[in-house]
């Protein structure tokens, strides 16, 4: 009976791995984005997340510069939620801070 249980467990793991590989990933993981786009800005958001007006202004910021929005981790510090926005260059990150009052995240 032990050999049968072992076989069933191996079979289940095989099919789970195959299913995991077959699933397309729609978005890159936040950690991968933060590694690829090292200039990170943390923006404090309200209890219910990003408000619609601010979200639209942030989208306009990215669209006007012809860049895709890159989101990093969502972080909770001392009861406050922060969204991380990731940029490839420091100048764009600083422009984002000037417009939206975020702060640079230092690793």
LINUR-V659204 format. One record per residue. N is the residue number from 1. OMEGA is omega in whole degrees, 0 to 359 (* if undefined). Layout:
# LINUR-V659204
<<N;OMEGA> <N;OMEGA>>
This chain:
# LINUR-V659204
<<1;180> <2;179> <3;179> <4;178> <5;178> <6;179> <7;180> <8;179> <9;178> <10;179> <11;179> <12;179> <13;179> <14;182> <15;177> <16;178> <17;178> <18;179> <19;179> <20;180> <21;184> <22;181> <23;177> <24;177> <25;183> <26;182> <27;175> <28;178> <29;181> <30;179> <31;179> <32;178> <33;181> <34;176> <35;183> <36;181> <37;194> <38;180> <39;191> <40;177> <41;176> <42;181> <43;179> <44;178> <45;180> <46;182> <47;182> <48;178> <49;183> <50;179> <51;189> <52;181> <53;178> <54;178> <55;179> <56;178> <57;177> <58;178> <59;178> <60;177> <61;181> <62;181> <63;182> <64;179> <65;180> <66;176> <67;179> <68;176> <69;179> <70;182> <71;173> <72;180> <73;167> <74;189> <75;175> <76;179> <77;177> <78;177> <79;180> <80;179> <81;178> <82;171> <83;178> <84;175> <85;188> <86;183> <87;181> <88;181> <89;184> <90;182> <91;179> <92;178> <93;179> <94;177> <95;177> <96;179> <97;180> <98;184> <99;188> <100;177> <101;174> <102;176> <103;180> <104;174> <105;177> <106;180> <107;*>>
